[in-house]
Amino acid sequence: MNQSVRAASQTAVLVCQGRAAADGRAAPGGFSDPVAVRLLRASERLPVDEVRASTPPEGWRARTTYESVRACAELIVPRTVAIDEALRARVAGQLVILGAGLDTRAWRLPELAQTDVWEVDHPASQQDKRARLADAAQAVRGSGESGRTAAELPTTARRVRFTPVDFAVDDLGTALEAAGHDPSAPTTWLWEGVVPYLTRDQVSATVAALAARTVPGSALVVNYQTPSVKAAAGRLLTRALGSSVTSGEPWRSLWKPQRMAELLAGHGMRVVSDDPLLAFAHTLGNPARGRTSLRSGRVAVAESH
């Protein structure tokens, strides 16, 4: 299949549903994302409402969707909190989000008020997000909320620059150069929920590309998956059954912490923290039914030197 005509990511939609389902309910005081639900279409909000009300639907297909959103909410809370804390501690004038999907940080984090944000993603996914932002802004205008009249939802970041990139074929450095990224200024890089969907060569090439535009004082926050027999078996089952909206988006690379640290060190970045999501879940006091995903998912922070 030609990557340039690939459909928008359904994983991005599921992650957005998970954040919307958890907003204001999980880890009180530690997690909120009131923007997520605005980016969902009516049919996508239905399972979110069911999860928030703890009312599982009848029928195996609807129940599978419900459980996918519920499980994603459980996973996404510690992941989001861990990443947000890392970003707040390393606010720079430039934030590049690789594989941004339906990320909402530029619309909800006040700490980004003096930060330019580059959202880098596949053209199809980025087009889909911009359409959702326009729809959300129209809904706000229709409600008269706060008298807003913007064409898109107002951001908390200083500026958002949408940068279309197909990681499988495009050159990241060239795209960022054209979008106005300054390689001589410190940059915080965020790479969440993307690494498993790339091959090892693609991951290595992306690290090399961002390292070439990184100066001392910069940092990388990366979320990745470690090898897990249970997690792999679960994803193979959902693909075989076709019972998940993400079944057509397979994982292509898993990384052990040591191997990830070696890859980053080879490009001048030293890992200063690397923890499983389960550790963050325990810190938040969240019940964790999906322990397999929380054990295999990790968030690492590396600083340039």
PyMOL commands that set and color helices and strands:
alter all, ss='L'
color gray80, all
select helices_A, chain A and resi 3-5+10-22+36-39+42-53+60-88+105-108+110-112+123-143+145-147+172-178+195-197+200-211+229-241+257-265+277-284+291-296
alter helices_A, ss='H'
color red, helices_A
select strands_A, chain A and resi 94-98+116-121+159-164+188-191+219-225+269-276+297-304
alter strands_A, ss='S'
color yellow, strands_A
deselect
rebuild
show_as cartoon
